[in-house]
Amino acid sequence: MQIAYIGMGIMGSAMAGNLAKAGNSVKVWNRTPDRPTINEAVNSGCTKCDTIAETVKDCSIVFTCVSDVEDLHEVLFGSGGVFESALAGSIVVDTATIGPGAAIEFSEKLNERGIKFLDAPVTGGDVGARNGTLTIMVGGNEPDFEAVLPALRSVGKNVQLCGPVGSGQALKLCNQILCAVNMVAVTEALLLAKCFGLDEKMVPEILGTGAGGSWALQNLAPRILKDDFAPGFRIKDMLKDLRLVQENATSDRGNQLELPGTNSARKLFEAAAGEVGMDSGTQAMIKGFAAAKK
């Protein structure tokens, strides 16, 4: 397949690399042209381009993975962007988290030029992106989904069509609640183990295979114990996702859904960001607990 990939962050560069390793011709572009992760994609077989127009030329599939709704809007509809440059009939596959409302809006706008759209947010962290084991939640038409499914299976292990456009984003926001609140539980479990004088390594090593086990417990708790707060997923991005949860969590009557666990997690992430910065990984939440004691 001729594939374009726009957005060479931690996740995008790894996914683009896996698409190239699967035998596809993959062209990549990033807003910051000297970002080190671009080289990782190039080393995996991708071709670096200087403009969006050059990237999407002759490509039937255009993947995007940028930070926020405004960023994606600029990539899609800005001067020289996808809307102007992509082939009619091509399919845009957005793998970031933008919320269901934005997904529906962007899909309708792209359709004006005959460009199709799938919202396909992912979960599984930087580990899943590198290993090609991501879970991918897709919203869109079934024929479009089937057309890109071989490409999606190059980057994900569990790929599911969840419903019409916006459905993947809706389920991803549910996932982000699980991730955020679970990070609270992981952190509190480590703190309690320390309080008891236990070897904290037992928490992920032993409890990780029990009923309280989770991806975060197995993958992020060991990083916490090493004071490794390098980002697999940044606090900045989690706070953005929780903002989207709040903006979209309304009933059909317009009432705001009460989410006390999510709100508590958000406050702890904000406190952690004040201590170690927005670009730290979400496992740095433990620093938010320390800040709350001050």
LINMOJO-V565234 format. One record per backbone hydrogen bond with DSSP energy under -1.0 kcal/mol. NH is the residue of the N-H (numbers start at 0). CO is the residue of the C=O. If there is no record, write none. Layout:
nh | co
NH | CO
NH | CO
This chain:
nh | co
2 | 24
3 | 60
4 | 26
5 | 62
6 | 28
12 | 8
14 | 10
15 | 11
16 | 12
17 | 13
18 | 14
19 | 15
20 | 16
21 | 17
22 | 19
23 | 18
24 | 0
26 | 2
27 | 46
28 | 4
34 | 31
37 | 34
40 | 36
41 | 37
42 | 38
44 | 41
45 | 40
46 | 25
48 | 27
54 | 50
55 | 51
58 | 55
59 | 1
60 | 1
61 | 90
62 | 3
63 | 92
64 | 5
71 | 67
72 | 68
73 | 69
74 | 70
75 | 71
76 | 72
77 | 73
80 | 77
81 | 74
82 | 75
84 | 80
85 | 81
88 | 113
89 | 86
90 | 59
91 | 115
92 | 61
93 | 117
94 | 63
102 | 98
103 | 99
104 | 100
105 | 101
106 | 102
107 | 103
108 | 104
109 | 105
110 | 106
111 | 108
112 | 109
113 | 110
114 | 109
115 | 89
117 | 91
118 | 138
119 | 93
121 | 94
122 | 134
127 | 123
128 | 124
129 | 125
130 | 126
131 | 127
132 | 127
133 | 154
134 | 122
135 | 157
136 | 120
137 | 159
138 | 118
139 | 162
144 | 140
145 | 141
146 | 142
147 | 143
148 | 144
151 | 147
152 | 148
153 | 150
154 | 151
155 | 151
156 | 133
157 | 133
159 | 135
161 | 137
166 | 163
169 | 165
170 | 166
171 | 167
172 | 168
173 | 169
174 | 170
175 | 171
176 | 172
177 | 173
178 | 174
179 | 175
180 | 176
181 | 177
182 | 178
183 | 179
184 | 180
185 | 181
186 | 182
187 | 183
188 | 184
189 | 185
190 | 186
191 | 187
192 | 188
193 | 189
194 | 190
195 | 191
196 | 193
197 | 192
201 | 198
202 | 199
204 | 200
205 | 201
206 | 201
208 | 205
209 | 206
212 | 209
217 | 213
218 | 214
219 | 215
220 | 215
223 | 219
224 | 220
226 | 223
227 | 222
234 | 279
235 | 277
237 | 233
238 | 234
239 | 235
240 | 236
241 | 237
242 | 238
243 | 239
244 | 240
245 | 241
246 | 242
247 | 243
248 | 244
249 | 247
250 | 254
253 | 250
256 | 248
262 | 258
263 | 259
264 | 260
265 | 261
266 | 262
267 | 263
268 | 264
269 | 265
270 | 266
271 | 267
272 | 268
273 | 269
275 | 271
276 | 272
279 | 276
280 | 228
281 | 232
283 | 280
284 | 281
285 | 282
286 | 283
287 | 284
288 | 284
289 | 285
290 | 286
291 | 287
293 | 290
